[in-house]
Amino acid sequence: MPNVAAAWLQGFTGRGATTTLHPASAAAVSISGIFQAAKDFAVLQTRALDFDLTSWQRWILFASSREKRHLTAGYHQAMRSLGVLGLLPVLAFAQEWPQFRGPNGRGVGAAKSLPEEIGPDKNVLWRTAAPPGHSSPVIAGDFIFLTAVEGGTRNDLAPGRMTDPGGKLLTFCLNRHTGKILWRREAPRPRLEKYQPANTAASPSPVTDGRGVWVFFGDFGLISYGLDGNERWRLPLGPFNNPNGHGSSPVVYKDLLYLLCDQDTDSYLLAVEKETGKIRWKVSRPESTRSYSTPAILTMESGPAQLIVPGAYQLTSYDAGTGERLWWVRGMSWQPKAAPQVEGDVVYAHWWEAGGEAEEPSETPEFQEMLSKYDKDGDGKLSSGELAPEPRLQRGLSDIDLNGDALIDDRDWDFHRAKRASRNTLIAVRARGRGDVTNSPNVLWRMQKYLPNLPSPLLYEGVIYLIKDGGILSAVNAKDGSMLKQARLPAAIDTYYSSPVASAGLVYAISQQGKAMVIRAGADWQILSSSDFGEPVTSTPAIAGDRIYVRTKSMLYCLGRE
């Protein structure tokens, strides 16, 4: 171990430093160096190439830009001399984008300077061809991770449902600085679950903690890789009953990896030990049908860490350690797609689905009333033939029939009634209390108009940004839900799959057709530029350092001022 440390320090050139290795234990060594300035003093703990990031980050905070460049060069020189793929997430502090929408799903980076114009020929530092997939890039240290589906033939099963036989499920690792593909791994694909043409079999984003990476494919389950691409474990899951395919991404907190597996039958929330793949707990969610949201973590000075989970019809908080259900709020629409936002002890969450815009809920009969009118064979269920007098219901049978048996039973109908009565909602909830807090003061405010379909809200410096199909951008006051400004983005009147992200005073919004808008953040936001990537964008950008990474249908772009 001292040889590794020495090799690393020898690569740190051009500094005139004095360095001492202090034996700390049989498995570790303490490294201290006094450099040209007193503030450059640093203490670093290392255990089998696993550096203590807290100490590392304290060092980086006091380093100048020149020192960081030398430090990075030295690390890489040492790793090359040892023949080791870089295992340390270099300069990770304040620069990582570890999961879908970055730290805790917020969509907010820590950049100091970002380009005010982006596009396929504007501020491009590098670009790399990548197979399609709706997953977003995640970043730790020198590495970018991405999933994709390569090849395959489109097979239409029914209106709005398809598979892609022959498609390979892939995970890529790229060099963050050059875009070079370092490794690619193929996941097993034991089945072909159907999905909506607007979706893909690689829509959930990876998650990384800087030491490993985890990916989820609905056609297989979970796989863990080391940063060198070696598989560490796999956990087959499913099959799933989600007619549109999957969208929820895994998240990591401390020693656990969480995965939301909401579907039309047998929904559940899973916690897995991230190092072993062993299931720590699994919580059934019978109150929820299909959804596509990615959970967030909320921590407070007292009480357990909370896992915040938007699901069909309600928002739920779980004890992140045990899976115990803590509190919930009812009254939302079904199949949510957006990630919740957490700030302090307040949760902001969003639901939208067609039919949820009406001011008043739709009147829907009780199931017994439907049976008395249409159940001709007396089996307690409704078939397509029995629904002939109700053409609308007959046409929508596949959406009402949750278990796929071509019959409507009482459970199917109860969820159909809930769907018809549900309302689109952006809600602010104080994350306290126990049980049903729907009608409590913990619900700070609700908003039901001007809400997006797919993009998650962006909470940035006290303002919530909402990008709605048609290019309508709304700025909402996070304190009270009041509208601050609403206007159309004239160069991007389009549908939106990608969620907005922000950093360095800028908001980035990219439409499904690839129209990119850069906006000056604020209550009175202003459009700075527009451009066109020339092909679809369904992935959410990532921000790391002073770079923004944009995935289009066929490319991954790195964009920055330099």
Salt bridges, closest charged atoms under 4 A:
ASP40 OD2 - ARG15 NH2 3.28
ASP50 OD1 - ARG211 NE 2.60
GLU67 OE2 - ARG15 NH2 3.29
GLU116 OE2 - ARG520 NH2 2.83
GLU116 OE2 - ARG561 NH2 3.90
GLU117 OE2 - LYS122 NZ 3.16
ASP142 OD2 - HIS76 NE2 2.98
ASP142 OD1 - HIS177 NE2 2.95
GLU150 OE1 - ARG184 NH2 2.92
ASP156 OD1 - ARG154 NE 2.93
ASP164 OD1 - ARG189 NH2 2.56
GLU193 OE2 - ARG191 NE 3.12
GLU193 OE1 - HIS246 NE2 3.92
ASP209 OD2 - LYS274 NZ 2.85
ASP219 OD2 - ARG189 NE 2.72
GLU231 OE2 - ARG234 NE 2.68
ASP255 OD2 - ARG280 NH2 2.85
ASP262 OD1 - ARG285 NE 2.85
ASP264 OD2 - ARG290 NH2 2.85
GLU273 OE2 - ARG280 NE 3.22
GLU275 OE1 - ARG232 NH1 3.66
GLU287 OE2 - ARG285 NH1 3.80
GLU343 OE1 - ARG106 NH2 3.28
ASP345 OD1 - ARG430 NH1 2.97
ASP345 OD2 - ARG432 NE 2.98
GLU353 OE1 - LYS337 NZ 2.70
GLU359 OE2 - LYS449 NZ 3.60
GLU366 OE1 - ARG417 NH1 3.64
ASP399 OD1 - ARG161 NH2 3.83
ASP436 OD2 - ARG330 NE 2.61
ASP524 OD1 - LYS485 NZ 3.19
GLU562 OE1 - ARG547 NH2 3.25
